[in-house]
Amino acid sequence: MNKNPYEVLGVARDASDADIKKAYHKLVMKYHPDRNPGDKNAEEKFKEVNNAFDILKDPQKRAAYDRFGDAAFAGGNASGANPFGAGGNPFGNGAFHFNMGGGAGMEDILREAMRGFGFDGFGGATRGASGRRTGRDLLDEVVIDLRDAYFGTTHTVKFSSNVQCEKCHGYGTADGRPAPECSRCHGTGYVQTNRGFFAMETPCPDCNGLGHKIDKKCSECDGAGTVRKSRTLDVKIPAGVEDGTRLRLAGQGEAGQNGAPAGDFYLDVRVRPDKRFERDGADLITRADVPFTTLALGGEIEIETIDDKKLSVKVPAGTQVGEKLRVRGHGMPTRRAGNFGDLYIDINMPVPTKLTEKQKKLLNEFAGTKSAKKGWF
């Protein structure tokens, strides 16, 4: 039985997508295998968290769970393309068809309803003609600094996963060749039986839904076609990446079943808030303390950009506290090569706390002028 995904993530049933994602990120960092080496309990918790998030992040899978509970995934697990599991049937294993003769009205209604849950008409979830299952997708997360997001960086991921067995080329056979097709299901892995009103599609009993039979198994993988190995991936994080971006490495997930395609590897990128710069899309905002005299009379200030350049910025006479000065092209890189956002300087004026007697006298004299009384000071 699948564990309640809401309980696993510690969120309410009406939790928003943002709350679900926040809870997931907190737990996946807590139980990540790299942080808990050799801890079987943490490893199991990590899997439960990922499985729960896999259900709740997908509107169709979440709707299926809310309506049917564990029965929604009775035919397999939540990681498949079908929100009702590998078999695609919310009422048990296999998919189902309606035999309604010439009356198509109700059938059309039911077909549209089932498509809303990820079905391919009444044929169940889409699967390969051979019945083989594509490998499971993998997910990891990295937290980087805003400076790394500006320049781009490379994140090295170390993990263990199922990879294609080199000895049998992933087929699970002793001779390294594809196994013969099952004669009963003709390689689909499923057989169909009519039960009055319904035509049920269930896993083939001869090949256990594999679509083929292995007479002599590979000695390395024992017929599975995959073996567990430690892996290292270098994931290139592009310049200008935004917080919450999900990067995809096609075919770098778990190896597929008996020669089927591998799943994908996903990396969620989180960008840590910066002390000097606030990000607004491709633009950056920084604060600068400017003396009153410079604001009133005009002048120049020096600022430092995110790439450590020193810029001299002109401050027009009469600039007000709270105004923003714009410096073009010194923000974050955009998706268009060579293009950058802008840098905005939020003007602030420090108030001196220690004044000499001469300074006090001059300020008092200024405070008595007409200009000062109009709101300058």
PyMOL commands that set and color helices and strands:
alter all, ss='L'
color gray80, all
select helices_A, chain A and resi 5-9+17-31+40-56+59-73+105-115+146-151+257-259+292-297+357-367+370-376
alter helices_A, ss='H'
color red, helices_A
select strands_A, chain A and resi 95-98+138-145+153-164+190-195+198-203+226-237+245-249+265-272+278-280+283-289+299-304+310-315+324-327+343-348
alter strands_A, ss='S'
color yellow, strands_A
deselect
rebuild
show_as cartoon
